[in-house]
């Protein structure tokens, strides 16, 4: 019987970010399926350099630095890079499609009716640059531009630069014209920015809607407001990286370009539960729907809180949002239901009741019609990894 292939995963798991933990989970998923002997070794470069006799690994997946690349090349071991900002370039790699994530964020904010936009990311960061490229390009196609703030990646993590970091954020916020939609390349940076909003009396999401990236569960969940964020499919990145490494160990020629994995989805939460619309009656109705949509309200309840007729309000809704009042109520309820399906283990009855549906049949039919699958299948699919 052939010995199992020995593979090192060279990722700093102590950081506990999705981009590390879920990439590792995807690698391990593939490893288990083919019977590898897969080891965590953040210092695989040293192991490869110091080994005597037979090489300890048949392949390496991870943040491939120049040192790791040199050590692997000397040992004749193939590598696959999963961190786009690694210093070594031109290697086989599998990465999230960061440009597509930026475009996804822009479409979400445009769909919320925003007309002013901002972007926050790191200087000299490849992923941040691609995020901005996708975000800015999609806005430009709709006739809009965005203000940007770029900071040095080490600024938030050093005592001597923290005050400068926060002061620069405050100065940037002072240039805005609310309401404004902001896309931030890391979820944690959203929390820093929200602190600055509050110090200036700005409300999230009424004055500022915020989208993060990475869908870090702990950062997104609390404190309020919960953060809208983009799931970058890091588990799939790890799985496909392991699959690529398997082919390289079989002697396959490395691909000419890195493999880009599309974002899994944008997960809407409280930080973008608002609309920036010019029509004051539509804006008032939207606020009412956002605040009361989890109750069994109907179109008539919405019309009661605005000084106009049903016909007039429907016409204004269609002109502003390209959908009816009822469609907006249903859309918001389905967003809430999908969040609860993925983020909780609640029974389906609790999910549809907490989302504002009158009964199970209405919930089920609406979900299948608009999502294409049943609520139970949606929950299973979203939780299936990779």
LUMLOFI-743880 format. One record per residue (C-alpha): x, y, z; residue in one letter; residue number from 1. Coordinates in nm, 3 decimals, m for minus. Each point is the difference from the previous one (the first is absolute). Layout:
N
x:y:z:residuo:num
X:Y:Z:A:NUM
...
// end
This chain:
386
x:y:z:residuo:num
0.000:0.000:0.000:X:1
0.134:0.343:m0.098:X:2
0.087:0.234:0.281:X:3
m0.233:0.300:0.039:X:4
0.127:0.327:m0.133:X:5
0.144:0.229:0.264:X:6
m0.122:0.360:m0.031:X:7
0.086:0.302:0.215:X:8
m0.248:0.284:0.053:X:9
0.212:0.309:0.068:X:10
m0.259:0.246:0.135:X:11
0.008:0.206:0.321:X:12
m0.311:m0.150:0.160:X:13
0.053:0.189:0.326:X:14
m0.147:0.310:m0.167:X:15
m0.342:m0.174:m0.004:X:16
m0.122:0.193:m0.305:X:17
m0.225:m0.168:m0.258:X:18
0.268:0.042:m0.262:X:19
0.216:m0.236:0.205:X:20
m0.239:m0.233:0.182:X:21
m0.232:m0.064:m0.294:X:22
0.280:m0.041:m0.251:X:23
0.143:m0.264:0.233:X:24
m0.345:m0.162:0.035:X:25
m0.028:m0.026:m0.379:X:26
0.348:m0.150:m0.027:X:27
m0.083:m0.256:0.267:X:28
m0.331:m0.084:m0.168:X:29
0.183:m0.091:m0.320:X:30
0.278:m0.174:0.192:X:31
m0.251:m0.225:0.177:X:32
m0.167:m0.088:m0.329:X:33
0.324:m0.128:m0.158:X:34
0.179:m0.132:0.308:X:35
0.289:0.243:0.034:X:36
0.217:0.030:0.307:X:37
m0.067:0.372:0.045:X:38
0.195:0.198:0.262:X:39
m0.025:0.358:0.128:X:40
0.346:0.158:m0.021:X:41
0.022:0.379:m0.012:X:42
0.379:m0.041:m0.020:X:43
0.015:m0.245:m0.288:X:44
0.281:0.203:m0.158:X:45
0.229:m0.082:0.293:X:46
m0.103:m0.364:m0.003:X:47
0.083:m0.030:m0.369:X:48
0.339:0.170:0.043:X:49
0.104:m0.199:0.309:X:50
m0.111:m0.347:m0.107:X:51
0.258:m0.272:m0.042:X:52
m0.064:m0.296:m0.223:X:53
m0.347:m0.042:m0.153:X:54
m0.204:0.319:m0.041:X:55
m0.270:0.013:0.270:X:56
m0.271:0.135:m0.234:X:57
m0.131:m0.076:m0.347:X:58
m0.170:0.340:m0.031:X:59
m0.078:0.323:0.183:X:60
m0.306:0.227:0.010:X:61
0.008:0.337:0.173:X:62
0.128:0.352:0.011:X:63
0.291:m0.061:m0.234:X:64
0.278:0.246:0.084:X:65
0.317:0.029:m0.205:X:66
0.182:m0.204:0.265:X:67
m0.258:m0.280:m0.015:X:68
0.005:0.010:m0.379:X:69
0.381:m0.032:m0.007:X:70
m0.002:m0.284:0.253:X:71
m0.272:m0.191:m0.186:X:72
0.172:0.047:m0.335:X:73
0.329:m0.130:0.141:X:74
m0.180:m0.303:0.141:X:75
m0.194:m0.060:m0.321:X:76
m0.333:0.045:0.176:X:77
m0.298:0.170:m0.174:X:78
m0.177:0.284:0.180:X:79
m0.335:0.176:m0.033:X:80
m0.040:0.354:0.131:X:81
m0.330:0.101:0.165:X:82
0.093:0.350:0.121:X:83
0.006:0.258:m0.279:X:84
0.211:0.247:0.199:X:85
0.285:m0.247:0.046:X:86
0.339:0.128:m0.111:X:87
0.067:m0.283:m0.246:X:88
m0.164:0.063:m0.337:X:89
m0.067:m0.204:m0.312:X:90
m0.082:m0.321:0.189:X:91
m0.296:m0.234:m0.037:X:92
m0.271:0.160:0.210:X:93
m0.367:m0.012:0.096:X:94
m0.159:0.322:0.130:X:95
m0.339:0.162:0.056:X:96
m0.113:0.222:m0.285:X:97
0.040:0.329:0.186:X:98
m0.099:0.210:m0.300:X:99
m0.331:m0.186:m0.021:X:100
m0.053:0.064:0.372:X:101
0.040:0.374:m0.057:X:102
m0.253:m0.010:m0.281:X:103
m0.241:m0.195:0.222:X:104
0.025:0.267:0.272:X:105
m0.067:0.278:m0.250:X:106
m0.307:m0.173:m0.140:X:107
m0.141:m0.048:0.350:X:108
0.039:0.368:0.088:X:109
m0.134:0.115:m0.337:X:110
m0.302:m0.223:0.056:X:111
m0.056:0.177:0.333:X:112
m0.030:0.330:m0.187:X:113
0.325:0.162:0.115:X:114
0.152:0.275:m0.212:X:115
0.311:0.072:0.208:X:116
0.264:m0.268:0.057:X:117
0.328:m0.059:0.179:X:118
0.270:m0.265:0.014:X:119
0.244:m0.083:0.282:X:120
0.300:m0.229:m0.041:X:121
0.371:m0.052:0.058:X:122
0.281:0.166:m0.192:X:123
0.234:m0.231:m0.193:X:124
m0.250:m0.284:0.039:X:125
m0.072:m0.198:m0.316:X:126
m0.337:m0.127:0.120:X:127
m0.110:0.348:0.104:X:128
0.096:0.138:m0.339:X:129
m0.208:m0.266:m0.175:X:130
m0.295:0.063:0.232:X:131
0.013:0.369:m0.091:X:132
0.032:m0.075:m0.370:X:133
m0.317:m0.210:m0.003:X:134
m0.188:0.243:0.224:X:135
0.099:0.310:m0.197:X:136
m0.061:m0.159:m0.342:X:137
m0.353:m0.109:0.090:X:138
m0.083:0.344:0.139:X:139
0.141:0.165:m0.312:X:140
m0.224:m0.215:m0.222:X:141
m0.298:0.152:0.187:X:142
0.137:0.355:m0.023:X:143
0.145:0.033:0.351:X:144
0.341:0.036:0.165:X:145
0.129:m0.057:0.353:X:146
0.220:0.166:0.258:X:147
0.285:m0.218:0.128:X:148
0.208:m0.035:0.314:X:149
0.316:m0.214:m0.003:X:150
0.207:m0.061:0.312:X:151
0.323:m0.185:0.069:X:152
m0.076:m0.355:0.110:X:153
0.196:0.033:0.327:X:154
m0.167:0.323:0.117:X:155
m0.286:m0.152:0.206:X:156
0.238:m0.239:0.177:X:157
0.259:0.239:0.143:X:158
m0.046:0.230:0.299:X:159
0.199:0.281:m0.155:X:160
m0.214:0.007:m0.317:X:161
m0.344:m0.071:0.144:X:162
m0.096:0.363:0.062:X:163
0.112:0.090:m0.351:X:164
m0.204:m0.285:m0.143:X:165
m0.319:0.109:0.180:X:166
0.063:0.368:m0.073:X:167
0.035:m0.072:m0.371:X:168
m0.325:m0.197:0.003:X:169
m0.177:0.292:0.170:X:170
0.137:0.246:m0.256:X:171
m0.121:m0.225:m0.283:X:172
m0.348:m0.032:0.151:X:173
m0.021:0.381:0.017:X:174
0.020:0.013:m0.382:X:175
m0.308:m0.217:m0.052:X:176
m0.351:0.095:m0.109:X:177
m0.239:m0.237:0.181:X:178
m0.182:m0.220:m0.069:X:179
0.295:m0.196:m0.132:X:180
0.087:m0.366:m0.065:X:181
0.347:m0.118:0.105:X:182
0.186:m0.316:m0.102:X:183
0.285:m0.112:0.229:X:184
0.244:m0.278:m0.091:X:185
0.017:m0.153:0.351:X:186
m0.284:m0.051:0.247:X:187
0.207:0.112:0.298:X:188
0.070:0.335:m0.167:X:189
m0.377:0.053:m0.017:X:190
m0.010:0.003:0.380:X:191
0.271:0.266:0.018:X:192
m0.191:0.210:m0.252:X:193
m0.335:m0.040:0.179:X:194
0.157:0.133:0.322:X:195
0.095:0.313:m0.193:X:196
m0.354:0.031:m0.142:X:197
m0.147:m0.006:0.347:X:198
0.239:0.262:0.130:X:199
m0.134:0.230:m0.272:X:200
m0.367:m0.079:0.060:X:201
m0.048:m0.207:m0.316:X:202
m0.239:m0.294:0.009:X:203
0.056:m0.341:m0.159:X:204
m0.177:m0.080:m0.225:X:205
m0.214:0.315:m0.034:X:206
0.288:0.239:m0.079:X:207
0.269:m0.251:m0.094:X:208
m0.040:m0.353:m0.137:X:209
0.308:m0.218:0.045:X:210
0.111:m0.319:m0.175:X:211
0.297:m0.202:0.123:X:212
0.187:m0.288:m0.159:X:213
0.091:m0.342:0.134:X:214
m0.316:m0.077:0.200:X:215
0.187:m0.043:0.328:X:216
m0.275:m0.139:0.225:X:217
0.112:0.157:0.329:X:218
0.069:0.341:m0.151:X:219
m0.322:0.010:m0.203:X:220
m0.238:m0.121:0.271:X:221
0.060:0.251:0.278:X:222
m0.021:0.265:0.124:X:223
m0.297:0.146:m0.190:X:224
m0.031:0.078:m0.278:X:225
0.073:m0.344:m0.146:X:226
0.222:0.040:m0.304:X:227
m0.095:m0.074:m0.357:X:228
0.297:m0.187:m0.143:X:229
0.118:m0.200:m0.301:X:230
0.077:m0.370:0.038:X:231
0.316:m0.043:m0.208:X:232
m0.024:m0.380:m0.032:X:233
0.320:m0.065:0.194:X:234
m0.092:m0.364:0.061:X:235
m0.033:m0.049:m0.373:X:236
0.337:0.174:m0.046:X:237
0.162:m0.258:0.228:X:238
m0.176:m0.292:m0.165:X:239
0.094:0.108:m0.352:X:240
0.358:0.075:0.110:X:241
0.034:m0.356:0.128:X:242
m0.150:m0.136:m0.321:X:243
0.251:0.203:m0.204:X:244
0.289:m0.120:0.216:X:245
m0.111:m0.360:m0.055:X:246
0.025:0.050:m0.376:X:247
0.340:0.168:0.032:X:248
0.129:m0.293:0.207:X:249
m0.119:m0.225:m0.284:X:250
0.230:0.194:m0.232:X:251
m0.255:0.228:m0.163:X:252
0.134:0.329:m0.133:X:253
m0.086:0.304:0.220:X:254
m0.278:0.220:m0.141:X:255
0.104:0.326:m0.164:X:256
m0.232:0.208:0.219:X:257
m0.125:m0.031:0.359:X:258
m0.342:m0.155:0.052:X:259
m0.251:0.259:0.126:X:260
m0.293:m0.117:0.213:X:261
m0.319:0.208:m0.025:X:262
m0.142:0.149:0.323:X:263
m0.258:m0.228:0.151:X:264
m0.250:0.276:0.073:X:265
m0.061:0.333:0.166:X:266
m0.175:m0.053:0.334:X:267
m0.223:0.300:0.080:X:268
m0.030:0.100:0.366:X:269
m0.093:0.310:0.199:X:270
0.282:0.222:m0.126:X:271
m0.167:0.032:m0.343:X:272
m0.365:m0.033:0.105:X:273
m0.087:0.340:m0.141:X:274
m0.061:0.184:m0.324:X:275
0.127:0.334:m0.123:X:276
m0.277:0.132:m0.221:X:277
m0.089:0.353:m0.104:X:278
m0.375:m0.046:0.030:X:279
m0.086:0.082:0.366:X:280
m0.322:m0.203:m0.002:X:281
0.176:m0.311:m0.133:X:282
0.278:0.049:0.256:X:283
m0.255:0.022:0.282:X:284
m0.178:m0.312:m0.123:X:285
0.328:m0.191:m0.028:X:286
0.096:0.088:0.356:X:287
m0.338:m0.128:0.119:X:288
0.045:m0.327:m0.193:X:289
0.353:m0.046:0.136:X:290
m0.114:0.058:0.358:X:291
m0.325:m0.200:m0.014:X:292
0.048:m0.252:m0.281:X:293
0.057:m0.283:0.248:X:294
m0.363:0.050:0.110:X:295
m0.290:m0.110:m0.225:X:296
m0.047:0.343:m0.161:X:297
m0.150:0.051:m0.343:X:298
m0.006:0.266:m0.273:X:299
m0.295:0.178:0.167:X:300
0.203:0.040:0.322:X:301
0.278:0.170:m0.195:X:302
m0.238:0.238:m0.176:X:303
m0.151:0.109:0.333:X:304
0.327:0.157:0.118:X:305
0.052:0.224:m0.306:X:306
m0.220:0.294:m0.110:X:307
m0.088:m0.132:m0.345:X:308
m0.217:m0.257:m0.177:X:309
0.084:m0.365:m0.071:X:310
0.011:0.068:m0.374:X:311
0.237:0.294:0.042:X:312
0.232:m0.186:0.237:X:313
0.013:m0.304:m0.227:X:314
0.093:0.225:m0.291:X:315
0.275:0.166:0.207:X:316
0.134:m0.340:0.112:X:317
0.020:m0.127:m0.356:X:318
0.172:0.317:m0.120:X:319
0.254:m0.004:0.283:X:320
0.065:m0.372:0.057:X:321
m0.147:m0.171:m0.307:X:322
m0.218:m0.216:0.226:X:323
m0.331:0.020:0.186:X:324
m0.062:0.050:0.372:X:325
m0.098:m0.364:0.039:X:326
0.313:m0.119:m0.180:X:327
0.215:0.209:0.233:X:328
m0.169:m0.144:0.311:X:329
0.053:m0.352:m0.134:X:330
0.361:0.067:m0.098:X:331
0.086:0.124:0.348:X:332
m0.175:m0.293:0.167:X:333
0.188:m0.248:m0.216:X:334
0.332:0.167:0.085:X:335
m0.080:m0.040:0.368:X:336
m0.110:m0.360:m0.047:X:337
0.317:m0.091:m0.190:X:338
0.218:0.151:0.271:X:339
m0.179:m0.200:0.268:X:340
0.019:m0.320:m0.203:X:341
0.376:0.030:m0.031:X:342
0.094:0.158:0.331:X:343
m0.232:m0.190:0.238:X:344
m0.129:m0.353:0.059:X:345
m0.355:0.118:0.055:X:346
m0.286:m0.219:m0.127:X:347
m0.153:0.121:m0.325:X:348
m0.314:0.106:0.184:X:349
0.201:0.243:0.213:X:350
0.178:0.129:m0.311:X:351
m0.312:0.091:m0.196:X:352
m0.179:0.141:0.302:X:353
0.297:0.219:0.100:X:354
0.033:0.125:m0.359:X:355
m0.357:0.129:m0.020:X:356
m0.175:m0.266:m0.210:X:357
m0.362:m0.079:0.081:X:358
0.026:m0.375:m0.049:X:359
0.229:m0.281:m0.109:X:360
m0.162:m0.040:m0.345:X:361
0.054:0.365:m0.095:X:362
0.359:m0.017:0.123:X:363
0.077:m0.325:m0.182:X:364
m0.156:0.103:m0.332:X:365
0.166:0.343:0.000:X:366
0.339:m0.148:0.090:X:367
m0.011:m0.266:m0.272:X:368
m0.125:0.247:m0.262:X:369
0.274:0.256:0.064:X:370
0.292:m0.219:0.112:X:371
m0.065:m0.307:m0.211:X:372
0.037:m0.246:0.292:X:373
m0.181:m0.076:0.324:X:374
0.100:0.170:0.329:X:375
0.132:m0.331:0.135:X:376
0.209:m0.062:m0.312:X:377
0.129:0.359:0.014:X:378
0.117:m0.050:0.359:X:379
0.170:m0.329:m0.087:X:380
0.165:0.144:m0.311:X:381
0.132:0.309:0.177:X:382
0.146:m0.210:0.282:X:383
0.154:m0.259:m0.229:X:384
0.376:0.050:m0.014:X:385
0.175:0.051:m0.229:X:386
// end
